[in-house]
C-alpha cells in the first residue's frame, strides 16, 4: 500500500488516483491520521481481500465498477456510487467479481465518549 497523502488544498479526481493492474489489488492512502484514514483501492476481476475483523467501523463507497462486500457471511453487492458501513468487530471480506475501485474510510475516534 502506498502511503502518499494527497496534497492539501489541491483539487483531484479520486477515481483517477489509482489504476487497475492485472491480477492485483492496489491501495493508496489519501489521508492518514491517528484518528482514522481514507484509502482508495482498485481490485482486478477475481481478486479479493482476505477475511478480517477490524476494531473500527469502516465506510466503503464504490467509485467505479461493482463490488461484493461480505459481512458476517451476508453478501452485499454494491454498484458505482453505492456505499455500506462495515460494523466494528464484524468478520468481513471484499471481492471483485468484476473489477472495481472503492474508497474506504476508517474513523478511530468516538469509542470512549462519555454521556453527560
N, C-alpha and C positions, 0 to 999 in steps of 0.2 A: 504494500500500500504506500503510495506517495503521500508525504505529509507536507505538502506545499500549500500554505494558505493563499487564498486569492488576495490580490491587492485591495486594500480598503479604499472606499470612495471611487472605485473604478467599475463601470458597467461591464457585465459579462453575461454570456448566454450559457446557462447551466448545462444544457444538453450537449453543448459543443466542447465542454471542458475535457471530456473523456471520449475515446474512440472505442469501437468494437475491435477485438483481437480474436482471431480464430482459436477455438478450444480454450478460452481463457475467461477468467473473471478479473477485472481491473477495478481498483478503488483509489480515489484521490480525496484527501481531506480538504474541504473548503475552509473550514474554521474549526479550531480545536482549543478548548478552554478547560479548566479544571471542573467547570460545572456542566460540561457537555460538549458535543461536537456535531458537525454536519459533514456528511460524506456523500460523494457521488460515485456510483458504481455502474459498470457495464458487464453484462453476462452474455456470453455467446450461447447459442442454442445447445441444449443438453448439459450445460454447466449448472452448478449449484453451490450454495454454502452448506456445509455440514450442519447437522442439528446442533443447536447450542441453547444455553439458558443465560439471559442477561439479568443482572440485578436491577435494571432500569427499564422504564417504558421506552419503546423505540417507535418513532413515527416513520412510516415508509410511504413514499409517493413515487409512483411510476411516471417517468417523464418521457419515455419512448418505449413502444412495444407493449408486451404483456408479460406479467409475472405471476408465478404461483407462490403464495406465502402460506406455509403450513404452520398452524399454531395449535399445540396440544392435539395433534393428529387430525385437525379440521383444516381442509384445504380451502383457500380463498383465491379466486382468480381475479387479478386486477388489470384493467386496461389503462392505456395512457391517460393521465390526469386523475386516476383514482388513487386513494390512499387508505391506509389501515394503521391502527396502533397495535403494536405487539406488547401485551401487558408484561410488566416486570415479572420475573421468575417463571415465565412460561417457556416450555420447550418450543423451539421454532426452527424452521428451515426455509430457505428461499431457493426456488428452482426456476430455470429458464427452459420452458417447453418450446419457446421461440425466443430470439434474442431480445433483450430489453435493457433499459437504463433506469436507475432509480436514485432518489435522494433518501438518505436515512438521517434522522435527527434523534440524538440521544440527549435527554435532559437529566442531569445527575443531581440537581438540587430539589428541594421541596419535600424530601422524605422525613426530615426531622422537624417539621413545623409543629408548633405548639398552639393549641386552641386557647383563646383568651376569653 
